[in-house]
């Protein structure tokens, strides 16, 4: 990309990737940092929980709309330009939210933050695939897994700590300071990667992807509340989203013979990519759904504080972060299956353990079950991501990372909607059986949610049995399914 470098020495590659990893970590940390602060913001702005939830829903909606366009953005803009555009939007959004006099201004700031985040995540993956030789990609993907998996876990804990002595505004001021530091570091360390080219932007593709992905994310995020209230809007949005995505997929195939697709869906014809992607999405959906169910269980059934809730999930996230780089190096030596299969077994054990732990009401047992689940996901995420993206030819790197990141947003929303819906269904079933104690209702609902989540982890385990290690770049360029 502009003044392109075609050869990358070890020092430049490490500096470049390190800078992008830190930027991505800050941005993903920002995604979950508001979860504990919502009650305080509701009080300050005199808004209901449904309105406050738009700080999360709006963020995910924006991500789902912007990420599909990142393949095109990486084609036409240099690496440094994308980085500074991303950091600039994130910095401005953080500043706007920190100074916000009204809730609408905070929401606008969150949307700007999401625009920056949406560009940074696919950029990191594309750069790793471009500058790192195949023999070392596992180690680098392990480092990326730290940002993806650990930062969301640390967010609520950091938020609880800051809110113990400061207002929610300081959560955004921290992001302002961190983004300034990362931006200065990027100015010194970043180089341009690859070549840019002139390409027209297909507006119809952008509109179809925005309606399709945005409609589905909104529908999934709102489904639980809609089922309780009888509001049909999310159902309508889901139907419209599915139809728009069907037309989008058809239109992208038509564009292959012309100006080129916005999102090249040929990546899905690569067997390793399709299998690895599906495993990641199922596991990620369960992980994000569990991150919503566990606090509801801890605070509603066990009566622990928000800060203690953050501490309960912290060990699992930190341990996953510690092991992920070692998992990546192990992948480089022995490929995906010797790591992913035991990881999927651990993931199954951790999720199914919650079915047994929920009725016992023991916080230490919840910590143990969460640690097993988080570490298991770490053993699955890195090899599956490496095997999936590593099999693609270079011209599809940016599209592969865009597809992965876009569908992760859908998986997170779907996992949350599914597990919350199952939790609600479980509570209704328990009430029909004569259980009246709120703690008992929540415990039964938690069991139901994790039973369904456990079923999805079995799917992950089966998928890990079929993923192969990409042999070399020649195979990667010539092995679509």
C-alpha positions in Angstrom: 0.0 0.0 0.0 1.4 3.4 -1.0 5.3 3.4 -1.0 4.8 -0.3 -0.6 7.4 -2.6 1.1 7.7 -6.0 -0.6 10.2 -7.4 1.9 9.8 -7.2 5.6 12.7 -7.9 8.0 11.9 -9.4 11.4 12.3 -6.2 13.3 10.0 -4.2 11.1 7.4 -7.0 11.1 7.4 -7.3 14.9 7.2 -3.5 15.4 4.3 -3.2 12.9 2.3 -6.1 14.3 3.0 -5.1 18.0 1.6 -1.6 17.3 -1.5 -3.0 15.6 -2.0 -5.5 18.4 -1.9 -2.8 21.1 -4.3 -0.6 19.1 -6.7 -3.5 18.7 -6.5 -4.5 22.4 -7.3 -0.9 23.4 -10.3 -0.8 21.1 -11.7 -4.3 22.1 -11.2 -3.4 25.8 -13.4 -0.3 25.1 -16.2 -2.6 23.8 -17.0 -4.0 27.3 -15.7 -1.3 29.6 -19.2 0.3 29.8 -21.0 -2.8 31.0 -20.6 -2.0 34.7 -21.2 1.8 34.1 -24.6 1.5 32.6 -26.6 1.9 35.9 -24.7 5.1 36.7 -25.3 6.5 33.2 -29.0 5.6 33.4 -29.2 7.6 36.6 -27.2 10.6 35.2 -29.3 10.9 32.0 -32.6 9.7 33.5 -33.0 6.9 30.9 -34.3 3.4 31.0 -32.2 0.2 30.6 -33.6 -0.3 27.0 -32.3 3.1 26.0 -28.9 2.6 27.7 -28.5 -0.7 26.0 -28.1 1.2 22.7 -24.6 2.0 23.7 -23.8 -1.7 23.1 -26.3 -2.3 20.3 -25.3 0.8 18.4 -21.7 -0.2 18.7 -22.3 -3.7 17.3 -24.6 -2.3 14.5 -21.9 0.1 13.4 -19.2 -2.6 13.4 -21.4 -5.0 11.4 -22.0 -2.2 8.7 -18.3 -1.0 8.5 -16.4 -4.3 8.6 -17.7 -5.7 5.3 -16.3 -2.6 3.6 -12.8 -3.0 5.1 -11.7 -5.3 2.2 -12.3 -2.5 -0.2 -10.7 0.1 2.2 -7.5 -2.0 2.4 -7.4 -2.3 -1.4 -7.5 1.5 -2.0 -5.8 3.1 1.1 -2.2 2.6 2.4 -1.7 0.9 5.8 -0.6 4.0 7.6 -3.6 6.0 6.3 -6.1 3.3 7.5 -4.3 3.2 10.9 -4.5 6.9 11.5 -8.1 7.1 10.1 -9.0 4.3 12.5 -7.2 5.8 15.5 -8.5 9.3 14.7 -12.1 8.2 14.7 -11.6 6.3 17.9 -9.9 9.2 19.6 -12.6 11.7 18.5 -15.3 9.3 19.6 -13.7 8.9 23.0 -13.3 12.6 23.4 -16.9 13.3 22.4 -18.2 10.7 24.8 -16.0 12.0 27.7 -17.4 15.5 27.3 -21.0 14.5 26.5 -23.7 16.6 28.1 -26.5 14.2 27.0 -27.0 10.6 26.2 -27.4 11.1 22.4 -23.9 12.6 22.4 -22.4 9.6 24.2 -24.1 7.4 21.7 -22.6 9.4 18.8 -19.2 9.0 20.4 -19.6 5.3 20.7 -20.6 5.1 17.0 -17.4 6.9 16.1 -15.4 4.6 18.3 -17.0 1.6 16.6 -16.1 3.0 13.1 -12.4 3.1 14.2 -12.5 -0.4 15.8 -14.2 -1.9 12.7 -11.2 -0.9 10.5 -8.5 -1.8 12.9 -9.4 -5.5 13.6 -9.4 -6.7 9.9 -6.3 -4.6 9.2 -4.3 -6.4 11.9 -5.2 -9.9 10.5 -4.4 -8.9 6.9 -1.0 -7.4 7.9 -0.1 -10.6 9.8 -0.9 -12.8 6.8 1.0 -10.5 4.5 4.3 -9.9 6.5 4.6 -13.1 8.5 5.9 -16.3 6.8 3.5 -19.3 7.1 5.9 -21.0 9.6 5.4 -18.3 12.2 1.8 -17.3 11.6 0.5 -19.5 14.5 2.6 -17.6 17.0 1.3 -14.2 15.7 -2.3 -15.5 15.7 -1.8 -16.5 19.3 -0.9 -12.9 20.1 -4.0 -11.7 18.2 -6.1 -14.1 20.3 -4.9 -12.3 23.4 -6.5 -9.1 22.1 -9.7 -10.7 21.0 -10.3 -12.9 24.0 -8.7 -11.2 27.0 -9.5 -7.5 26.5 -13.3 -8.1 26.7 -12.8 -10.0 30.0 -10.6 -7.2 31.5 -13.1 -4.5 30.5 -15.7 -5.0 33.3 -13.0 -5.4 35.9 -11.3 -2.2 34.9 -14.6 -0.4 34.8 -15.5 -1.6 38.3 -12.2 -0.4 39.6 -12.4 3.1 38.0 -16.0 3.6 39.1 -15.1 2.8 42.7 -13.4 6.3 42.9 -14.4 8.2 39.7 -17.3 8.9 37.4 -18.1 7.0 34.1 -16.6 9.9 32.2 -13.1 8.7 33.2 -13.6 5.5 31.3 -13.6 7.5 28.1 -10.8 9.8 29.3 -8.6 6.6 29.7 -9.4 5.7 26.1 -8.4 9.2 25.0 -5.0 8.9 26.7 -4.4 5.3 25.4 -5.4 6.2 21.9 -3.0 9.2 21.9 -0.1 7.0 23.1 -0.9 4.3 20.5 -1.2 6.9 17.7 2.3 8.4 18.6 3.7 4.9 18.6 2.2 4.1 15.2 3.6 7.3 13.7 7.1 6.0 14.6 6.7 2.3 13.9 4.2 1.8 11.1 5.2 1.1 7.5 2.9 0.6 4.5 2.2 -3.0 3.6 1.2 -4.3 0.1 0.1 -2.3 -2.9 -2.9 0.0 -3.4 -5.0 0.1 -6.5 -7.7 2.2 -7.9 -11.1 0.5 -7.6 -14.7 1.8 -7.8 -16.9 1.4 -4.8 -20.1 -0.5 -5.5 -22.8 1.5 -3.6 -25.4 -1.3 -4.1 -23.1 -3.8 -2.3 -22.6 -1.4 0.6 -26.3 -0.8 1.0 -27.1 -4.5 0.8 -24.4 -5.4 3.3 -25.5 -2.6 5.7 -29.2 -3.7 5.6 -28.3 -7.4 5.8 -25.7 -7.5 8.5 -27.1 -4.5 10.4 -30.6 -5.9 10.3 -29.5 -9.3 11.6 -27.3 -7.9 14.4 -30.1 -5.5 15.5 -32.7 -8.4 15.4 -30.5 -10.7 17.4 -29.6 -8.1 19.9 -33.3 -7.2 20.5 -34.8 -10.6 20.2 -35.0 -11.4 23.9 -36.8 -8.2 24.8 -39.0 -8.5 21.8 -40.2 -12.0 22.8 -41.2 -10.7 26.2 -43.0 -7.6 24.9 -44.5 -9.0 21.8 -42.8 -6.4 19.6 -42.5 -7.8 16.0 -39.9 -5.3 14.8 -36.8 -7.6 15.4 -38.6 -10.5 13.5 -39.2 -8.2 10.6 -35.6 -6.9 10.7 -34.3 -10.5 10.8 -36.3 -11.5 7.7 -35.3 -8.3 5.8 -31.7 -8.9 6.8 -31.7 -12.5 5.6 -33.2 -11.5 2.3 -30.8 -8.6 1.9 -27.8 -11.0 2.5 -29.1 -13.4 0.0 -29.3 -10.7 -2.7 -25.9 -9.4 -1.5 -24.3 -12.9 -2.0 -25.8 -13.2 -5.5 -24.6 -9.7 -6.4 -21.1 -10.4 -5.2 -20.9 -13.4 -7.6 -22.0 -11.1 -10.4 -19.3 -8.6 -9.6 -16.6 -11.3 -9.9 -16.6 -10.8 -13.7 -16.6 -7.0 -13.6 -15.2 -4.4 -11.1 -14.7 -6.9 -8.3 -16.9 -7.7 -5.3 -17.1 -5.6 -2.1 -16.7 -8.8 -0.1 -15.2 -11.8 -2.0 -17.3 -14.7 -0.8 -15.0 -17.2 -2.6 -13.2 -17.5 0.7 -16.1 -19.7 1.8 -15.2 -22.3 -0.9 -11.9 -23.1 0.9 -12.6 -26.1 3.0 -10.3 -25.2 5.9 -11.6 -21.6 6.0 -15.3 -22.8 6.1 -14.6 -25.4 8.8 -12.4 -23.2 10.9 -14.7 -20.2 10.6 -17.7 -22.3 11.7 -15.8 -23.6 14.7 -14.7 -20.1 15.7 -18.2 -18.7 15.3 -19.9 -21.5 17.4 -17.3 -21.2 20.2 -17.3 -17.4 20.1 -21.1 -17.2 20.3 -21.1 -19.5 23.4 -18.3 -17.4 25.0 -20.1 -14.1 24.5 -23.4 -15.5 25.4 -21.9 -16.9 28.6 -20.4 -13.5 29.4 -24.0 -12.2 29.6 -25.5 -15.1 31.4 -22.8 -15.5 34.1 -23.2 -11.9 35.6 -27.0 -12.3 35.6 -26.6 -15.6 37.6 -23.9 -14.2 40.0 -25.8 -11.0 40.8 -29.3 -12.3 40.7 -29.0 -15.8 42.2 -25.9 -15.4 44.4 -26.2 -11.7 45.3 -22.6 -10.8 44.5 -21.6 -7.2 43.6 -20.8 -5.9 40.1 -17.1 -5.6 41.0 -16.9 -9.1 42.4 -18.6 -10.3 39.2 -15.8 -8.7 37.2 -13.2 -10.4 39.4 -14.9 -13.8 38.9 -14.4 -13.9 35.1 -10.9 -12.2 35.3 -8.8 -15.4 36.0 -10.2 -17.2 33.0 -9.5 -14.3 30.7 -6.0 -13.7 32.0 -5.0 -17.3 31.9 -6.3 -17.5 28.3 -4.1 -14.6 27.5 -1.1 -16.2 29.0 -1.4 -19.5 27.1 -2.5 -18.1 23.7 1.0 -17.1 22.5 2.4 -20.5 23.5 -0.5 -22.2 21.7 0.4 -20.2 18.6 4.0 -21.4 18.7 2.8 -25.0 19.3 0.6 -24.6 16.2 3.6 -23.7 14.1 5.2 -27.0 15.1 2.3 -29.5 15.0 -0.6 -28.0 13.2 -4.2 -27.4 14.3 -5.7 -30.8 15.3 -3.3 -31.8 18.2 -4.2 -28.5 19.9 -7.7 -27.7 18.8 -9.2 -31.2 19.6 -8.0 -31.2 23.3 -9.1 -27.5 23.5 -12.6 -28.3 22.2 -12.8 -31.1 24.9 -11.9 -28.5 27.6 -14.4 -26.1 26.1 -17.1 -28.7 26.3 -16.2 -29.6 29.9 -16.1 -26.0 31.0 -19.5 -25.2 29.5 -21.2 -28.4 30.7 -19.7 -27.8 34.1 -21.9 -24.8 34.5 -25.0 -27.1 34.2 -23.8 -28.9 37.3 -22.4 -25.8 39.1 -25.5 -23.6 38.7 -27.7 -25.3 41.4 -24.8 -25.4 43.9 -24.5 -21.6 44.2 -20.7 -21.7 44.7 -18.6 -18.7 43.4 -15.3 -20.6 43.5 -16.8 -23.4 41.4 -18.0 -20.7 38.9 -14.5 -19.4 38.7 -13.1 -22.9 38.0 -15.7 -23.7 35.3 -15.1 -20.3 33.6 -11.3 -20.9 33.7 -11.7 -24.3 32.0 -14.1 -22.8 29.4 -11.8 -19.8 28.7 -8.6 -21.8 28.4 -10.4 -24.4 26.1 -11.5 -21.5 23.8 -8.0 -20.3 23.7 -6.8 -23.7 22.5 -9.5 -23.6 19.8 -9.4 -20.0 18.7 -5.7 -19.7 17.7 -5.3 -22.9 15.6 -8.7 -22.6 14.0 -8.0 -18.9 13.0 -4.5 -19.8 11.8 -5.7 -22.8 9.7 -8.7 -20.9 8.3 -6.9 -17.8 7.2 -3.6 -19.5 6.3 -5.2 -21.5 3.5 -6.3 -18.4 1.6 -4.3 -17.0 -1.3 -2.8 -13.5 -0.8 -5.4 -11.7 -2.9 -8.1 -12.9 -0.5 -6.4 -12.1 2.8 -8.3 -8.8 3.4 -11.6 -10.4 2.3 -11.0 -13.5 4.6 -10.3 -11.3 7.6 -13.4 -9.1 6.8 -15.7 -12.1 6.6 -14.3 -13.5 9.8 -14.7 -10.3 11.8 -18.1 -9.5 10.3 -19.5 -13.0 11.2 -18.0 -12.7 14.6 -20.2 -9.8 15.3 -23.2 -11.9 14.2 -22.0 -14.8 16.3 -21.7 -12.7 19.4 -25.2 -11.2 18.9 -26.6 -14.7 18.1 -24.9 -16.4 21.0 -26.2 -13.7 23.4 -29.7 -13.9 22.0 -29.8 -17.7 22.1 -28.5 -18.1 25.7 -30.5 -15.3 27.1 -33.6 -16.7 25.4 -32.9 -20.2 26.8 -32.3 -18.7 30.3 -35.7 -16.9 30.1 -37.3 -20.1 28.9 -35.7 -22.1 31.7 -37.1 -19.6 34.3 -40.6 -20.0 32.8 -40.4 -23.8 32.9 -39.2 -23.6 36.6 -42.0 -21.3 37.5 -44.5 -23.7 35.9 -43.1 -26.5 38.1 -43.9 -24.4 41.2 -40.4 -22.9 41.9 -40.9 -19.4 43.3 -37.6 -18.5 44.7 -35.8 -16.0 42.4 -32.5 -17.6 43.0 -33.9 -21.0 42.1 -35.5 -19.6 38.9 -32.2 -18.1 37.8 -30.3 -21.3 38.6 -32.7 -23.4 36.5 -32.5 -20.8 33.7 -28.7 -20.8 33.8 -28.7 -24.6 33.5 -31.0 -24.4 30.4 -28.8 -21.7 28.8 -25.6 -23.7 29.3 -27.2 -27.0 28.2 -27.8 -25.3 24.8 -24.3 -23.8 24.9 -22.9 -27.2 25.6 -24.6 -28.6 22.5 -22.8 -25.9 20.4 -19.4 -26.8 21.9 -20.0 -30.4 20.8 -20.3 -29.0 17.2 -17.0 -27.2 17.8 -15.4 -30.5 18.8 -16.7 -32.3 15.7 -15.4 -29.5 13.4 -11.9 -29.6 14.9 -11.6 -33.2 13.8 -11.8 -32.2 10.1 -9.5 -29.1 9.9 -6.2 -29.7 8.2 -2.9 -27.8 8.3 -2.2 -25.7 5.2 0.9 -27.4 3.7 2.4 -24.4 1.9 1.5 -21.3 -0.1 1.0 -23.3 -3.2 -1.6 -25.4 -1.6 -3.2 -22.3 -0.1 -3.6 -20.8 -3.5 -5.1 -23.9 -5.1 -7.2 -25.8 -2.7 -10.8 -24.5 -2.7 -13.3 -27.1 -1.7 
